[in-house]
């Protein structure tokens, strides 16, 4: 599903308002050639009226098209990113673009002083995964009119930057509702992703709303860190078991966390799903091959990558893109929740 489109004023709009040619507007912007003072004044007034921002990439492309798009991650890890990268790389190839990837670990240096190796100097536009760039850098790029598309991330307040993501809250609700309504589970652990990940926030909202709908009190002790990481989730579930916390199901906020949770449960001698039901989110490749196969929510991961590339390329070429692209998800029932069904 796509909502309204982003459309910035174009050089043609400025030319039309000022009553001059686009070539004249270009000369005024780039301080190239001779333009009569009165004409230049009309062009600058039109630029201000339309809030026109010269397209940084277009200015570069006019001289030397890079034919490259950039991809920025805070960190590349887990099965999910492999699928997303396949989609992005495939999409870039379809449109004839090379792909330049940058990944940085979270650090104070990265947040405050790092000189980013990808940007308007070597790409035509950027894809930015959740929290991949600090807000200040996004605002700088936006102010320059440089094409950016966000993945699983809403733009900061006041910035109309296109975003591609999936439906999260309703799917998480359906998953937890299934554990409660079909399997009678009531003490359900939620393994949350990193705090800065927006999709984790919405999945927790779905978890909480399902509990509330069944009048099950929310117990803060049952909400723990999964970190979107197998080892983090494994350590968390092992600790919960050692502490003697009473629970009969785990909703892992992503399938990487679910694999870690499964390992911890089996190491502790807990049967899945007989003792503890387990569900995840994303339906990564390995989910169907776990023992037992994992009940989860299928996210069109590769499609997300391809759609993000498509939106970015359209933004680069036309100055327009959909402000929000929300792709649907699907509940996939397998045996880890307690159902004797394999899909």
C-alpha positions in Angstrom: 0.0 0.0 0.0 1.3 3.5 -0.9 0.1 6.8 0.5 0.5 10.3 -0.9 3.5 11.1 -3.0 6.4 13.4 -2.2 6.7 16.1 -4.8 9.2 18.8 -4.6 9.2 21.8 -6.9 11.2 21.3 -10.0 13.3 23.6 -12.1 10.5 23.6 -14.7 8.1 24.9 -12.0 10.5 27.7 -11.2 10.9 28.6 -14.9 7.2 28.7 -15.4 6.6 31.0 -12.4 9.4 33.3 -13.4 8.5 33.3 -17.1 11.9 32.2 -18.3 13.5 29.0 -19.7 14.9 26.2 -17.5 18.3 27.0 -19.0 18.0 30.6 -17.5 17.1 29.2 -14.1 20.0 26.8 -14.3 22.4 29.7 -15.0 21.1 31.7 -12.0 21.4 28.7 -9.7 24.9 27.8 -10.8 26.1 31.4 -11.3 27.0 30.4 -14.9 26.7 32.7 -17.9 25.1 36.1 -18.1 21.6 36.8 -16.9 20.0 40.3 -16.7 19.7 41.5 -13.1 15.9 41.9 -13.3 15.5 38.4 -14.8 17.7 36.9 -12.1 15.6 38.7 -9.4 12.4 37.1 -10.8 14.1 33.7 -10.8 15.3 34.0 -7.2 11.8 35.2 -6.2 10.2 32.2 -7.8 12.7 29.9 -6.1 11.8 31.4 -2.7 8.0 31.2 -3.4 8.2 27.6 -4.4 10.7 26.6 -1.8 12.7 25.1 -4.6 15.9 23.2 -3.6 18.3 22.4 -6.3 18.6 18.7 -6.6 22.1 18.0 -5.2 22.4 14.7 -7.1 21.0 16.3 -10.3 23.7 19.0 -10.2 26.4 16.3 -9.9 24.7 14.2 -12.5 24.6 17.1 -15.0 28.4 16.9 -14.9 29.2 13.3 -14.1 26.4 10.7 -13.4 27.6 8.2 -10.8 25.0 5.6 -11.7 25.4 4.3 -8.1 23.0 4.1 -5.2 24.2 3.9 -1.6 22.9 1.6 1.2 23.6 2.6 4.8 23.1 0.2 7.8 24.1 0.7 11.4 25.2 -3.0 11.4 24.7 -5.9 9.0 23.9 -9.2 10.8 21.5 -12.1 10.8 19.5 -13.9 8.2 17.1 -11.0 7.6 19.8 -8.8 6.2 20.9 -11.4 3.7 17.4 -11.5 2.2 17.0 -7.8 2.3 20.4 -7.3 0.5 19.3 -9.8 -2.2 16.3 -7.7 -2.9 18.2 -4.4 -2.9 21.0 -5.8 -5.1 18.5 -7.3 -7.5 16.5 -4.1 -7.7 19.7 -2.0 -8.3 20.7 -4.4 -11.1 17.2 -4.2 -12.7 17.5 -0.4 -12.9 21.1 -0.5 -14.0 22.7 0.9 -10.9 25.7 -0.2 -9.0 25.4 -0.6 -5.2 27.7 0.9 -2.6 27.2 -0.4 0.9 28.3 1.2 4.2 27.8 -0.4 7.6 28.9 1.2 10.9 28.7 -0.1 14.5 27.0 2.2 17.0 29.5 4.5 18.7 29.9 8.0 20.0 32.4 8.7 17.3 30.1 7.4 14.6 27.2 9.5 16.0 29.0 12.8 16.3 32.1 13.1 14.2 32.2 10.5 11.4 32.7 11.6 7.9 30.3 9.4 5.9 32.0 7.6 3.1 28.7 7.4 1.1 26.6 10.3 0.1 26.3 13.0 -2.6 30.0 12.8 -3.4 29.8 9.3 -4.8 26.1 8.2 -5.2 23.0 9.4 -6.8 20.8 8.6 -3.8 20.8 6.7 -0.5 18.8 3.9 1.1 19.0 4.1 4.8 18.0 1.2 7.1 16.6 1.8 10.6 18.8 4.3 12.5 21.5 4.0 9.9 22.2 7.8 9.9 21.7 10.3 12.7 18.9 12.8 12.4 21.3 15.7 11.8 22.7 14.0 8.7 19.3 13.2 7.4 18.2 16.8 7.8 21.4 18.0 6.0 20.8 15.7 3.0 17.1 16.7 2.9 17.9 20.4 2.9 20.2 19.8 -0.1 17.5 18.0 -2.0 19.5 14.8 -2.1 17.4 11.7 -2.7 17.0 9.4 0.3 14.5 6.6 1.0 14.2 5.1 4.5 13.7 1.4 5.2 11.6 0.4 8.3 11.9 3.9 9.6 9.7 7.0 9.7 11.3 10.3 8.9 12.1 12.8 11.6 9.4 15.3 12.3 9.0 17.9 9.6 10.9 15.9 6.9 9.0 14.4 4.0 11.4 11.6 3.2 9.9 8.5 1.6 9.8 5.3 3.7 9.3 1.6 2.8 8.2 -0.7 5.6 5.7 -3.5 6.5 2.6 -3.8 8.6 3.7 -4.9 12.1 1.2 -4.2 14.8 -1.8 -6.1 13.5 0.3 -9.1 12.5 1.9 -9.2 16.0 -1.6 -9.0 17.5 -2.8 -11.9 15.4 0.2 -14.0 16.4 -0.3 -13.5 20.1 -4.1 -13.8 19.8 -3.4 -17.2 18.2 -1.3 -18.3 21.1 -4.0 -17.3 23.6 -7.2 -18.2 21.8 -6.1 -21.5 20.1 -3.4 -22.8 22.5 -4.5 -21.3 25.8 -1.1 -19.7 26.6 -1.2 -16.8 29.0 2.3 -16.2 30.3 3.9 -15.0 27.1 7.4 -13.6 27.0 8.1 -10.9 24.4 11.7 -10.7 23.1 12.0 -7.1 22.0 14.3 -5.9 19.3 16.7 -2.9 19.7 14.9 0.1 21.3 15.7 2.3 18.3 14.1 -0.1 15.8 10.6 1.2 14.9 9.3 -2.2 13.8 10.1 -3.7 17.2 8.0 -0.9 18.8 5.0 -1.7 16.7 5.3 -5.5 17.3 5.4 -4.8 21.1 2.2 -2.7 20.7 0.5 -5.6 18.9 1.6 -8.0 21.7 0.3 -5.6 24.4 -3.0 -5.1 22.7 -3.6 -8.8 22.3 -3.1 -9.4 26.0 -5.4 -6.5 26.8 -8.1 -7.8 24.5 -8.0 -11.1 26.4 -7.9 -9.3 29.8 -4.5 -10.7 30.6 -2.4 -8.3 32.8 0.8 -7.1 31.2 3.7 -8.3 33.3 6.9 -6.2 32.7 9.0 -9.2 33.8 7.9 -11.0 30.6 9.2 -8.3 28.3 12.9 -8.8 27.8 15.7 -8.1 25.3 16.0 -10.2 22.1 18.2 -7.7 20.4 17.3 -9.1 16.9 20.3 -11.3 17.7 20.5 -15.1 18.2 23.1 -15.0 21.0 21.4 -12.1 22.8 18.0 -14.0 22.8 19.7 -17.2 23.8 21.3 -15.6 26.8 18.1 -13.8 27.8 15.9 -16.9 27.7 18.6 -18.9 29.6 18.5 -16.2 32.3 14.7 -16.2 32.5 14.8 -20.0 33.0 17.5 -19.8 35.6 15.6 -17.1 37.5 12.5 -19.4 37.6 10.2 -17.0 35.7 6.9 -18.7 35.0 6.1 -18.6 31.2 4.4 -20.9 28.8 5.1 -19.2 25.4 7.7 -16.9 23.8 6.9 -14.3 21.1 10.3 -13.4 19.6 10.1 -10.1 17.9 12.1 -11.6 14.9 13.2 -15.0 13.7 16.8 -14.5 14.6 15.8 -14.1 18.2 13.5 -17.0 17.9 16.4 -19.3 16.9 18.3 -18.2 19.9 15.3 -18.8 22.2 14.8 -22.2 20.7 18.4 -23.1 21.5 18.1 -22.0 25.1 14.9 -23.9 25.6 16.3 -27.1 24.2 19.5 -26.8 26.2 17.4 -26.4 29.4 15.4 -29.5 28.5 12.2 -27.7 27.7 10.0 -29.2 24.9 8.7 -26.9 22.2 5.8 -26.6 21.9 4.7 -28.9 24.7 6.3 -27.0 27.5 6.8 -23.6 25.8 5.2 -22.5 22.6 7.5 -20.4 20.4 6.6 -17.9 17.6 8.7 -15.4 15.6 8.4 -12.7 13.0 9.9 -12.3 9.5 9.8 -15.9 8.1 13.5 -16.0 7.3 14.7 -18.9 5.2 15.7 -21.1 8.2 12.4 -20.8 10.0 10.7 -23.7 8.1 13.8 -25.9 8.7 14.0 -25.6 12.5 12.9 -28.5 14.7 10.0 -27.9 15.3 9.3 -25.6 12.3 8.7 -22.1 13.4 5.3 -20.4 13.4 5.9 -16.8 12.4 4.8 -13.8 10.3 5.9 -13.8 6.7 7.5 -10.5 5.7 8.2 -9.9 2.0 11.8 -9.1 2.8 13.2 -9.2 -0.7 10.3 -7.2 -2.0 11.0 -4.5 0.6 14.5 -4.2 -0.8 13.3 -4.0 -4.4 10.5 -1.6 -3.6 12.9 0.7 -1.8 15.2 0.7 -4.8 12.3 1.5 -7.1 11.2 4.4 -5.0 14.7 5.8 -4.8 15.3 5.5 -8.5 12.0 7.3 -9.2 13.0 10.0 -6.8 16.4 10.4 -8.5 14.9 10.5 -12.0 11.7 12.6 -11.4 12.0 14.2 -7.9 8.9 12.3 -6.8 8.2 9.1 -4.7 5.5 7.7 -2.4 5.8 9.1 1.0 4.9 5.8 2.6 4.9 2.3 1.1 3.4 -0.2 3.5 3.7 -3.8 2.4 1.4 -6.6 3.8 2.5 -9.5 6.0 1.0 -13.0 6.4 0.7 -15.3 9.4 2.4 -18.7 8.8 1.3 -21.5 11.1 3.8 -24.3 11.8 4.4 -26.7 14.7 6.3 -24.5 17.1 3.1 -22.9 18.4 1.4 -26.2 19.0 -0.4 -26.7 15.7 0.3 -29.9 13.9 0.4 -28.1 10.6 3.3 -27.5 8.3 3.0 -24.8 5.6 
